Amino acid sequence: MSILTNHYVLSFIKFAILATLGEIIACSIKNKKFTVPHSIGARMLIWGLLGVWIAFMMGIFADSMATKLTKAGLDLSTLFGTFIFGLVTSLVMNFCFGPVFMVFHKHTDTYLELRHQDRNKKITLKDICNNIDYYAYAKNVLIGTIPTFWIPAHTITFMIPADFRVLFAAFLSICLGIILSLKS
């Protein structure tokens, strides 16, 4: 197997490029001119690694849910079965994995912001945590984007063929970036 056909290598590349592109688009919309966010190389690396984690977790949730629903008697080959599979997989993934993923991603973004403000300062986990508004996280992510964007979007994601799910998820990060930049 070639390294360029490995599912996780491809997931890294897709997210490194597309999710970073989403940040550039969102930053440009927010600033009303083409803007490349600081630490673009680090952002690409982080997005690539997050893409591998996302691909891994999507596989676990999809495979597990397909097994459970099939054992429960759901015919996954029907449109109804495909919809139920997509919805239930999205719900479980977004309630179990989503909050952990999003808070970890918030920590990486906060680290990059703090590093950008003072390159000589040693950034600690306490510094990162002290600079995150966890109330805003709960309000905007747990109550806001997970139920209103990610659950419906991932329902569609899990309804499409498995080979296209990670690519579709990477495009979703662009969509959310645009939506959030227009909102702000």
Secondary structure, 3 states (H helix, E strand, C coil): CCHHHCHHHHHHHHHHHHHHHHHHHHHHHHHCCCCCCCCHHHHHHHHHHHHHHHHHHHHHHHHHHHHHHHHCCCCCCCHHHHHHHHHHHHHHHHHHCHHHHHHHHHHHHHHHHHHHHCCCCCCCHHHHHHCCCHHHHHHHHHHHHHHHHHHHHHHHHHHCCHHHHHHHHHHHHHHHHHHHHHHC
